[in-house]
Each structure stands twice: as structure tokens, then as C-alpha cells.
């Protein structure tokens, strides 16, 4: 960035995404705001999603204006701290900052029930690739090294348990039982979908993601990660 430039730091998009989640989440729901960082993206997940008065098509282009607001006092406090500029400014600012930085466009997701709000900030193309974090090369797939488990660059505890106890194939309810989770929506977005996006797990019926016969299986990358873990246990006893 040059002197006199009006462009904002790309960190502003991250700040806006986190502040947006703190501002608009429901404090009656005990689930915390989740920030997940991988080699490919930063994801901010909060509950519930946008008010039903907001159309997702409008929100994704920064033109959404809500008729109702949660947490007005929190919003006023964030404004006093200069962490927010006002209503309906967060999403447009994220879009603007990512565009000016030359980054891929951010993604905004929710479901029909508006049970969650997920913001994805993809990594800049020059920072992507196998050198961004230590990885395990599996054909054309890239999987996180097992010794990174427990860091922000690797699977969570629940995801690790699923990888360890995966059979040949498994249904959604079987995977949920491994972790003791009962909420399907949260399980998909916090545990299962990231494993699929990382190329460690795949659907047996990818063209019918909501099929009652849908099951899941480990990919070659997932199996290789388990083999790496087994070798490490043999070498270190850990």
C-alpha cells in the first residue's frame, strides 16, 4: 500500500467478519463464534443466521438492509470502540477490502432455516499452495500433517476421532455418534464439511448430497493421513 492510498489493509476484512459475528449472533444460543483458519481460507461461523427479512442474494452483493437488528446495545458499544461504522456496513466493507486486495471473493452462507451464518475469506492466490503450511502430498491432494492436530491448521478433536474410527463407509448418524453430537446442522458445518473440503472424506453419492442413502468414506488423502499417524506412533510411541 502506498502513502496516500485510500485502500484498507486486508486485515480489515477479517476484523469485519469477526465483529459482524459478535454483533449479530444470538446470545441465547450457547454456541460460541467459531474462527477456523486453514491453508486455504479463514472461516467465521456464528449462530443463528441473518434475519429472514434479508435475502441472501442481496447480502452476497452487499445490498442487504435488515428491518430488525439483534443486540442494538452491543452494536452501539462496538461503534464507540470504532470497530463498526454502523448498520449494514460490514458486508459491503468485506467485499470492498477483498476486491481491492486482489483476493478471491468472500463467500456468505446460511441455510433455509437461517440457523447459522458462515463467512469464508479465501487466501490470496499468491499465498496458496503446498508451501503455505507443512503438508502431506498425496497424489494431487494436499492433507494437513498429523502432528499439527490441535492447531488452527489441522483437524479438531472431533474430526480426528472420526478419521480414526471411520469404517469402510459410514452414515451421517454413525459419524455423529462417534463425537456424541446431536445437532445435524452444526455437525455438518463444524465437523463433516471441513473434512470433505480438505479432501479427507468424500460422499458415496456426490450428486445427491441430501439422499437418505448417502454415506461417507475416507479418500486416499484421508487414508494416507491415518497411515502417517500410525508410522509416527510406531516411531515415537505417541
SVG drawing of the C-alpha trace seen along z (x, -y; Angstrom):
<svg xmlns="http://www.w3.org/2000/svg" viewBox="-39 -11 50 62">
<polyline fill="none" stroke="black" stroke-width="0.4" points="0.0,0.0 1.4,-3.4 1.3,-6.6 -1.9,-8.5 -3.7,-5.4 -7.4,-5.0 -7.1,-1.2 -7.6,0.5 -5.5,3.3 -6.7,6.8 -6.9,7.4 -9.9,5.1 -11.9,7.9 -11.1,10.3 -11.9,7.8 -15.3,7.0 -16.1,10.7 -15.4,11.3 -17.1,8.1 -20.2,9.0 -20.4,12.4 -20.1,10.8 -22.7,8.2 -25.3,10.3 -25.1,13.7 -27.8,14.7 -26.6,14.7 -29.5,17.0 -27.6,19.8 -24.7,21.2 -22.6,22.0 -19.6,19.6 -18.4,17.8 -16.0,20.1 -13.0,18.9 -11.3,21.6 -8.0,21.0 -6.7,23.3 -4.1,23.0 -6.9,22.1 -9.2,19.8 -10.4,18.2 -13.9,19.1 -16.1,17.3 -19.2,19.2 -21.9,17.9 -25.5,18.8 -28.1,18.1 -28.0,16.7 -29.3,13.4 -32.8,12.3 -35.4,13.8 -36.2,10.3 -32.7,10.3 -32.4,12.1 -29.1,14.0 -28.8,12.8 -28.8,9.2 -26.5,10.0 -23.9,11.6 -23.5,8.4 -23.6,6.1 -27.1,4.6 -28.9,6.2 -30.7,3.9 -32.3,5.6 -35.7,4.4 -34.8,5.9 -31.5,5.9 -30.2,8.1 -28.1,6.7 -28.5,2.9 -26.5,2.1 -23.6,4.3 -23.7,2.6 -23.5,-0.9 -20.6,0.3 -18.7,1.7 -19.3,-1.7 -17.9,-3.6 -14.8,-1.3 -14.6,-2.2 -14.9,1.5 -18.1,0.9 -19.3,-2.1 -23.0,-1.5 -25.8,0.7 -25.4,2.8 -21.8,1.6 -19.9,4.8 -20.6,7.0 -20.0,4.2 -16.7,3.4 -15.6,7.1 -16.4,7.2 -14.6,3.9 -11.4,4.8 -11.1,8.3 -11.6,6.8 -9.1,4.1 -6.6,6.6 -6.9,8.7 -8.2,11.7 -10.8,14.1 -14.4,13.0 -15.6,13.8 -18.5,16.3 -21.5,15.9 -23.6,18.9 -26.7,19.8 -29.4,22.4 -33.2,22.2 -33.8,22.1 -31.2,19.3 -29.7,21.4 -26.2,20.3 -24.1,17.6 -20.8,18.6 -18.3,16.2 -15.4,17.6 -12.4,15.4 -10.3,17.3 -6.5,16.9 -4.9,14.7 -3.7,16.7 0.0,15.9 -0.2,17.3 -1.9,20.5 -0.2,23.8 1.8,26.6 4.4,24.2 1.8,22.2 1.8,24.8 3.6,28.1 1.5,30.6 1.5,34.3 1.5,34.8 -1.0,37.5 -1.2,37.6 -2.8,34.3 -4.4,33.9 -2.9,31.9 -3.7,33.0 -2.5,31.4 0.3,33.2 -1.0,35.2 1.4,33.7 -0.4,30.4 -3.6,31.8 -4.8,29.4 -3.6,26.3 -5.7,23.9 -4.2,25.5 -5.4,29.1 -8.5,31.1 -10.3,30.5 -10.5,33.2 -13.9,34.4 -12.6,34.6 -9.6,36.6 -11.9,39.1 -13.9,39.5 -10.8,40.2 -9.5,42.7 -12.8,44.6 -14.0,44.5 -15.1,47.8 -15.3,48.6 -18.3,46.3 -20.4,44.6 -23.8,42.8 -24.2,39.3 -25.8,40.6 -22.9,43.0 -20.4,40.2 -22.3,38.1 -22.4,40.9 -18.6,41.1 -18.4,37.5 -21.6,37.5 -23.1,34.7 -26.9,34.4 -27.4,31.3 -27.1,32.3 -26.7,28.7 -23.8,27.8 -22.2,31.2 -22.2,30.8 -20.7,27.3 -18.3,27.6 -17.1,31.2 -18.0,33.0 -18.0,30.4 -14.4,29.2 -13.2,32.8 -14.9,33.0 -13.4,29.6 -10.0,30.7 -10.3,33.8 -10.1,36.3 -13.7,37.5 -16.0,37.9 -19.6,38.7 -20.6,42.0 -23.4,40.2 -21.8,36.8 -24.6,35.9 -27.3,36.5 -25.9,34.8 -29.2,35.0 -30.1,38.5 -31.3,40.8 -28.9,43.4 -25.9,41.0 -22.8,42.4 -19.3,41.1 -15.9,42.7 -12.2,41.8 -10.4,40.6 -6.8,41.6 -5.7,38.5 -7.6,39.5 -6.1,43.0 -2.6,41.6 -3.0,39.3 -4.0,42.3 -1.0,44.2 1.2,41.3 -0.2,41.2 0.4,45.0 4.0,44.6 4.5,41.8 3.1,43.8 5.5,46.7 8.4,44.3 7.6,42.1 5.1,44.2 2.8,41.2"/>
</svg>
